[in-house]
Amino acid sequence: MSMNISFNAGSSGGYSSINTNSKQYKAAAKDFLAAHRAEVAKMTPEQKMMYELFGGEEAYMKNVMQNYDSDGNFLNAYGVAGMSESRVYADT
């Protein structure tokens, strides 16, 4: 019995490309990409197949980039750049 699994996200047939020259991407890549690639290298062939099926590195980076603003500043839980939660509570 054969199984056909296909993935189509939008009219482009997959994820749109990421601007790798943006400050947002560069900050996310600096903080997360090396460790992520090390984890991917440890995956079994089956795990890698599922990883690619669900978007692979591009989907991972799009998710991580949501934690940064367009200037490459990390956003805290409140969506504010440059302030940690402990700093917010210390001022109150």
N, CA, C and O atoms as a GROMACS GRO file, in nm:
protein
  368
    1MET      N    1   0.084  -0.116   0.000
    1MET     CA    2   0.000   0.000   0.000
    1MET      C    3   0.090   0.124   0.000
    1MET      O    4   0.177   0.138   0.086
    2SER      N    5   0.070   0.212  -0.095
    2SER     CA    6   0.150   0.333  -0.101
    2SER      C    7   0.072   0.449  -0.043
    2SER      O    8  -0.051   0.450  -0.041
    3MET      N    9   0.147   0.546   0.005
    3MET     CA   10   0.087   0.661   0.068
    3MET      C   11   0.143   0.786   0.002
    3MET      O   12   0.264   0.799  -0.013
    4ASN      N   13   0.057   0.877  -0.038
    4ASN     CA   14   0.100   1.000  -0.102
    4ASN      C   15   0.072   1.117  -0.008
    4ASN      O   16  -0.044   1.146   0.023
    5ILE      N   17   0.177   1.183   0.037
    5ILE     CA   18   0.163   1.298   0.125
    5ILE      C   19   0.219   1.418   0.051
    5ILE      O   20   0.333   1.416   0.005
    6SER      N   21   0.139   1.522   0.041
    6SER     CA   22   0.188   1.644  -0.024
    6SER      C   23   0.163   1.763   0.066
    6SER      O   24   0.078   1.760   0.154
    7PHE      N   25   0.239   1.867   0.042
    7PHE     CA   26   0.230   1.988   0.123
    7PHE      C   27   0.225   2.107   0.029
    7PHE      O   28   0.309   2.120  -0.060
    8ASN      N   29   0.128   2.194   0.049
    8ASN     CA   30   0.116   2.312  -0.034
    8ASN      C   31   0.066   2.426   0.052
    8ASN      O   32  -0.052   2.431   0.086
    9ALA      N   33   0.155   2.518   0.087
    9ALA     CA   34   0.117   2.634   0.169
    9ALA      C   35   0.106   2.756   0.079
    9ALA      O   36   0.207   2.822   0.052
   10GLY      N   37  -0.011   2.786   0.034
   10GLY     CA   38  -0.032   2.904  -0.049
   10GLY      C   39  -0.006   2.876  -0.195
   10GLY      O   40   0.023   2.763  -0.235
   11SER      N   41  -0.016   2.981  -0.275
   11SER     CA   42  -0.004   2.966  -0.419
   11SER      C   43   0.139   2.942  -0.464
   11SER      O   44   0.161   2.894  -0.575
   12SER      N   45   0.238   2.976  -0.380
   12SER     CA   46   0.377   2.958  -0.420
   12SER      C   47   0.422   2.813  -0.408
   12SER      O   48   0.532   2.778  -0.451
   13GLY      N   49   0.337   2.728  -0.351
   13GLY     CA   50   0.373   2.588  -0.338
   13GLY      C   51   0.463   2.559  -0.220
   13GLY      O   52   0.521   2.451  -0.213
   14GLY      N   53   0.476   2.651  -0.129
   14GLY     CA   54   0.559   2.631  -0.012
   14GLY      C   55   0.576   2.762   0.062
   14GLY      O   56   0.499   2.856   0.042
   15TYR      N   57   0.675   2.769   0.146
   15TYR     CA   58   0.699   2.891   0.222
   15TYR      C   59   0.765   2.995   0.133
   15TYR      O   60   0.841   2.963   0.043
   16SER      N   61   0.733   3.122   0.160
   16SER     CA   62   0.800   3.229   0.087
   16SER      C   63   0.941   3.241   0.141
   16SER      O   64   0.969   3.203   0.255
   17SER      N   65   1.029   3.293   0.060
   17SER     CA   66   1.168   3.300   0.102
   17SER      C   67   1.187   3.408   0.208
   17SER      O   68   1.108   3.502   0.218
   18ILE      N   69   1.291   3.393   0.286
   18ILE     CA   70   1.324   3.485   0.394
   18ILE      C   71   1.434   3.578   0.344
   18ILE      O   72   1.525   3.536   0.274
   19ASN      N   73   1.424   3.705   0.380
   19ASN     CA   74   1.531   3.799   0.348
   19ASN      C   75   1.645   3.777   0.445
   19ASN      O   76   1.640   3.824   0.559
   20THR      N   77   1.746   3.706   0.402
   20THR     CA   78   1.858   3.671   0.491
   20THR      C   79   1.951   3.790   0.516
   20THR      O   80   2.044   3.779   0.596
   21ASN      N   81   1.927   3.902   0.451
   21ASN     CA   82   2.007   4.022   0.474
   21ASN      C   83   1.944   4.115   0.577
   21ASN      O   84   2.004   4.216   0.613
   22SER      N   85   1.823   4.082   0.624
   22SER     CA   86   1.756   4.169   0.721
   22SER      C   87   1.820   4.158   0.858
   22SER      O   88   1.878   4.056   0.894
   23LYS      N   89   1.809   4.266   0.934
   23LYS     CA   90   1.862   4.267   1.071
   23LYS      C   91   1.790   4.165   1.157
   23LYS      O   92   1.850   4.102   1.245
   24GLN      N   93   1.662   4.147   1.132
   24GLN     CA   94   1.580   4.052   1.207
   24GLN      C   95   1.634   3.910   1.187
   24GLN      O   96   1.651   3.836   1.284
   25TYR      N   97   1.660   3.871   1.061
   25TYR     CA   98   1.711   3.737   1.033
   25TYR      C   99   1.851   3.719   1.092
   25TYR      O  100   1.880   3.616   1.153
   26LYS      N  101   1.937   3.818   1.075
   26LYS     CA  102   2.075   3.806   1.124
   26LYS      C  103   2.080   3.789   1.275
   26LYS      O  104   2.161   3.711   1.325
   27ALA      N  105   1.995   3.862   1.347
   27ALA     CA  106   1.992   3.848   1.494
   27ALA      C  107   1.942   3.710   1.533
   27ALA      O  108   1.999   3.647   1.622
   28ALA      N  109   1.837   3.664   1.469
   28ALA     CA  110   1.782   3.531   1.500
   28ALA      C  111   1.883   3.422   1.466
   28ALA      O  112   1.900   3.327   1.542
   29ALA      N  113   1.950   3.435   1.352
   29ALA     CA  114   2.048   3.335   1.311
   29ALA      C  115   2.167   3.332   1.407
   29ALA      O  116   2.215   3.225   1.443
   30LYS      N  117   2.213   3.449   1.450
   30LYS     CA  118   2.326   3.456   1.542
   30LYS      C  119   2.292   3.386   1.674
   30LYS      O  120   2.377   3.317   1.731
   31ASP      N  121   2.170   3.404   1.721
   31ASP     CA  122   2.132   3.350   1.851
   31ASP      C  123   2.089   3.203   1.847
   31ASP      O  124   2.107   3.132   1.946
   32PHE      N  125   2.034   3.156   1.735
   32PHE     CA  126   1.971   3.024   1.736
   32PHE      C  127   2.017   2.926   1.628
   32PHE      O  128   2.007   2.805   1.650
   33LEU      N  129   2.065   2.972   1.514
   33LEU     CA  130   2.082   2.884   1.399
   33LEU      C  131   2.187   2.775   1.418
   33LEU      O  132   2.164   2.661   1.379
   34ALA      N  133   2.301   2.806   1.476
   34ALA     CA  134   2.407   2.707   1.493
   34ALA      C  135   2.360   2.591   1.582
   34ALA      O  136   2.383   2.474   1.550
   35ALA      N  137   2.294   2.623   1.693
   35ALA     CA  138   2.245   2.518   1.783
   35ALA      C  139   2.136   2.436   1.716
   35ALA      O  140   2.129   2.314   1.734
   36HIS      N  141   2.051   2.502   1.638
   36HIS     CA  142   1.945   2.430   1.568
   36HIS      C  143   2.002   2.333   1.465
   36HIS      O  144   1.957   2.219   1.456
   37ARG      N  145   2.100   2.378   1.389
   37ARG     CA  146   2.162   2.291   1.289
   37ARG      C  147   2.230   2.172   1.354
   37ARG      O  148   2.233   2.062   1.297
   38ALA      N  149   2.286   2.191   1.473
   38ALA     CA  150   2.346   2.079   1.546
   38ALA      C  151   2.240   1.977   1.585
   38ALA      O  152   2.264   1.857   1.580
   39GLU      N  153   2.123   2.024   1.624
   39GLU     CA  154   2.013   1.933   1.659
   39GLU      C  155   1.961   1.859   1.536
   39GLU      O  156   1.929   1.741   1.544
   40VAL      N  157   1.953   1.927   1.424
   40VAL     CA  158   1.907   1.864   1.300
   40VAL      C  159   2.005   1.755   1.259
   40VAL      O  160   1.964   1.650   1.209
   41ALA      N  161   2.133   1.778   1.278
   41ALA     CA  162   2.235   1.680   1.242
   41ALA      C  163   2.220   1.550   1.322
   41ALA      O  164   2.263   1.445   1.276
   42LYS      N  165   2.160   1.557   1.439
   42LYS     CA  166   2.140   1.440   1.524
   42LYS      C  167   2.014   1.362   1.490
   42LYS      O  168   1.991   1.254   1.544
   43MET      N  169   1.931   1.416   1.400
   43MET     CA  170   1.803   1.352   1.368
   43MET      C  171   1.823   1.223   1.289
   43MET      O  172   1.919   1.208   1.213
   44THR      N  173   1.730   1.130   1.309
   44THR     CA  174   1.729   1.008   1.228
   44THR      C  175   1.676   1.044   1.090
   44THR      O  176   1.616   1.151   1.074
   45PRO      N  177   1.695   0.959   0.990
   45PRO     CA  178   1.641   0.989   0.856
   45PRO      C  179   1.489   1.012   0.858
   45PRO      O  180   1.439   1.098   0.784
   46GLU      N  181   1.418   0.939   0.940
   46GLU     CA  182   1.273   0.956   0.948
   46GLU      C  183   1.238   1.092   1.008
   46GLU      O  184   1.147   1.160   0.960
   47GLN      N  185   1.311   1.133   1.112
   47GLN     CA  186   1.288   1.263   1.174
   47GLN      C  187   1.319   1.376   1.076
   47GLN      O  188   1.246   1.475   1.069
   48LYS      N  189   1.427   1.360   1.000
   48LYS     CA  190   1.463   1.462   0.901
   48LYS      C  191   1.355   1.473   0.792
   48LYS      O  192   1.326   1.583   0.745
   49MET      N  193   1.298   1.360   0.753
   49MET     CA  194   1.193   1.363   0.653
   49MET      C  195   1.072   1.442   0.704
   49MET      O  196   1.015   1.523   0.631
   50MET      N  197   1.032   1.420   0.828
   50MET     CA  198   0.920   1.493   0.886
   50MET      C  199   0.955   1.641   0.903
   50MET      O  200   0.871   1.728   0.879
   51TYR      N  201   1.077   1.668   0.944
   51TYR     CA  202   1.124   1.806   0.960
   51TYR      C  203   1.112   1.881   0.828
   51TYR      O  204   1.063   1.994   0.825
   52GLU      N  205   1.156   1.820   0.720
   52GLU     CA  206   1.147   1.883   0.588
   52GLU      C  207   1.002   1.893   0.541
   52GLU      O  208   0.965   1.991   0.476
   53LEU      N  209   0.923   1.795   0.573
   53LEU     CA  210   0.782   1.796   0.534
   53LEU      C  211   0.710   1.917   0.594
   53LEU      O  212   0.622   1.975   0.530
   54PHE      N  213   0.747   1.952   0.715
   54PHE     CA  214   0.683   2.064   0.783
   54PHE      C  215   0.757   2.197   0.765
   54PHE      O  216   0.733   2.291   0.841
   55GLY      N  217   0.844   2.206   0.667
   55GLY     CA  218   0.905   2.334   0.632
   55GLY      C  219   1.052   2.347   0.658
   55GLY      O  220   1.115   2.440   0.608
   56GLY      N  221   1.110   2.258   0.734
   56GLY     CA  222   1.254   2.258   0.757
   56GLY      C  223   1.306   2.384   0.823
   56GLY      O  224   1.239   2.447   0.904
   57GLU      N  225   1.428   2.418   0.785
   57GLU     CA  226   1.497   2.532   0.847
   57GLU      C  227   1.426   2.664   0.821
   57GLU      O  228   1.426   2.752   0.907
   58GLU      N  229   1.367   2.677   0.705
   58GLU     CA  230   1.298   2.802   0.673
   58GLU      C  231   1.179   2.825   0.767
   58GLU      O  232   1.158   2.936   0.815
   59ALA      N  233   1.102   2.722   0.792
   59ALA     CA  234   0.989   2.734   0.883
   59ALA      C  235   1.039   2.763   1.025
   59ALA      O  236   0.979   2.843   1.097
   60TYR      N  237   1.147   2.698   1.065
   60TYR     CA  238   1.205   2.720   1.197
   60TYR      C  239   1.248   2.867   1.212
   60TYR      O  240   1.218   2.931   1.312
   61MET      N  241   1.319   2.917   1.112
   61MET     CA  242   1.369   3.054   1.120
   61MET      C  243   1.255   3.156   1.118
   61MET      O  244   1.263   3.258   1.187
   62LYS      N  245   1.151   3.130   1.040
   62LYS     CA  246   1.036   3.222   1.041
   62LYS      C  247   0.974   3.228   1.180
   62LYS      O  248   0.934   3.335   1.226
   63ASN      N  249   0.968   3.115   1.246
   63ASN     CA  250   0.914   3.111   1.382
   63ASN      C  251   1.003   3.187   1.479
   63ASN      O  252   0.954   3.265   1.560
   64VAL      N  253   1.134   3.165   1.472
   64VAL     CA  254   1.228   3.231   1.562
   64VAL      C  255   1.231   3.382   1.536
   64VAL      O  256   1.243   3.461   1.630
   65MET      N  257   1.221   3.421   1.410
   65MET     CA  258   1.227   3.563   1.376
   65MET      C  259   1.112   3.644   1.435
   65MET      O  260   1.122   3.766   1.446
   66GLN      N  261   1.004   3.578   1.472
   66GLN     CA  262   0.892   3.648   1.535
   66GLN      C  263   0.931   3.706   1.671
   66GLN      O  264   0.862   3.793   1.724
   67ASN      N  265   1.042   3.658   1.727
   67ASN     CA  266   1.089   3.707   1.857
   67ASN      C  267   1.176   3.832   1.845
   67ASN      O  268   1.227   3.881   1.946
   68TYR      N  269   1.194   3.885   1.724
   68TYR     CA  270   1.280   4.000   1.699
   68TYR      C  271   1.203   4.106   1.621
   68TYR      O  272   1.116   4.073   1.540
   69ASP      N  273   1.236   4.233   1.645
   69ASP     CA  274   1.176   4.339   1.565
   69ASP      C  275   1.260   4.359   1.439
   69ASP      O  276   1.359   4.290   1.418
   70SER      N  277   1.219   4.453   1.355
   70SER     CA  278   1.287   4.473   1.227
   70SER      C  279   1.429   4.526   1.242
   70SER      O  280   1.508   4.520   1.148
   71ASP      N  281   1.463   4.580   1.360
   71ASP     CA  282   1.599   4.628   1.386
   71ASP      C  283   1.688   4.521   1.447
   71ASP      O  284   1.805   4.546   1.474
   72GLY      N  285   1.634   4.400   1.468
   72GLY     CA  286   1.712   4.291   1.524
   72GLY      C  287   1.714   4.288   1.676
   72GLY      O  288   1.795   4.216   1.734
   73ASN      N  289   1.627   4.364   1.740
   73ASN     CA  290   1.619   4.364   1.886
   73ASN      C  291   1.528   4.252   1.933
   73ASN      O  292   1.420   4.232   1.877
   74PHE      N  293   1.571   4.180   2.036
   74PHE     CA  294   1.491   4.073   2.092
   74PHE      C  295   1.370   4.133   2.162
   74PHE      O  296   1.383   4.230   2.237
   75LEU      N  297   1.252   4.075   2.139
   75LEU     CA  298   1.130   4.123   2.201
   75LEU      C  299   1.099   4.039   2.324
   75LEU      O  300   1.110   3.916   2.320
   76ASN      N  301   1.060   4.103   2.433
   76ASN     CA  302   1.024   4.027   2.552
   76ASN      C  303   0.882   3.973   2.539
   76ASN      O  304   0.821   3.984   2.433
   77ALA      N  305   0.830   3.917   2.644
   77ALA     CA  306   0.697   3.855   2.642
   77ALA      C  307   0.587   3.956   2.614
   77ALA      O  308   0.477   3.918   2.573
   78TYR      N  309   0.614   4.083   2.635
   78TYR     CA  310   0.515   4.188   2.611
   78TYR      C  311   0.531   4.252   2.474
   78TYR      O  312   0.457   4.344   2.439
   79GLY      N  313   0.628   4.205   2.395
   79GLY     CA  314   0.652   4.260   2.263
   79GLY      C  315   0.732   4.389   2.266
   79GLY      O  316   0.729   4.466   2.170
   80VAL      N  317   0.803   4.412   2.376
   80VAL     CA  318   0.883   4.533   2.391
   80VAL      C  319   1.030   4.499   2.371
   80VAL      O  320   1.081   4.404   2.430
   81ALA      N  321   1.096   4.575   2.288
   81ALA     CA  322   1.238   4.550   2.259
   81ALA      C  323   1.326   4.610   2.369
   81ALA      O  324   1.300   4.720   2.418
   82GLY      N  325   1.430   4.537   2.405
   82GLY     CA  326   1.532   4.590   2.493
   82GLY      C  327   1.503   4.585   2.641
   82GLY      O  328   1.586   4.632   2.720
   83MET      N  329   1.390   4.530   2.682
   83MET     CA  330   1.360   4.521   2.825
   83MET      C  331   1.322   4.378   2.861
   83MET      O  332   1.242   4.315   2.792
   84SER      N  333   1.380   4.327   2.966
   84SER     CA  334   1.343   4.194   3.012
   84SER      C  335   1.225   4.205   3.108
   84SER      O  336   1.194   4.314   3.156
   85GLU      N  337   1.161   4.093   3.136
   85GLU     CA  338   1.048   4.094   3.229
   85GLU      C  339   1.092   4.138   3.368
   85GLU      O  340   1.019   4.211   3.435
   86SER      N  341   1.210   4.097   3.411
   86SER     CA  342   1.256   4.134   3.545
   86SER      C  343   1.272   4.285   3.556
   86SER      O  344   1.247   4.342   3.661
   87ARG      N  345   1.314   4.349   3.448
   87ARG     CA  346   1.329   4.495   3.447
   87ARG      C  347   1.191   4.562   3.456
   87ARG      O  348   1.177   4.662   3.526
   88VAL      N  349   1.093   4.509   3.388
   88VAL     CA  350   0.959   4.565   3.393
   88VAL      C  351   0.904   4.560   3.533
   88VAL      O  352   0.846   4.658   3.581
   89TYR      N  353   0.920   4.448   3.602
   89TYR     CA  354   0.867   4.433   3.737
   89TYR      C  355   0.949   4.512   3.839
   89TYR      O  356   0.894   4.557   3.940
   90ALA      N  357   1.077   4.531   3.815
   90ALA     CA  358   1.161   4.605   3.908
   90ALA      C  359   1.121   4.753   3.911
   90ALA      O  360   1.139   4.819   4.013
   91ASP      N  361   1.068   4.804   3.800
   91ASP     CA  362   1.030   4.945   3.793
   91ASP      C  363   0.894   4.973   3.854
   91ASP      O  364   0.857   5.090   3.871
   92THR      N  365   0.818   4.871   3.886
   92THR     CA  366   0.682   4.893   3.938
   92THR      C  367   0.680   4.892   4.088
   92THR      O  368   0.574   4.910   4.148
   0.00000   0.00000   0.00000
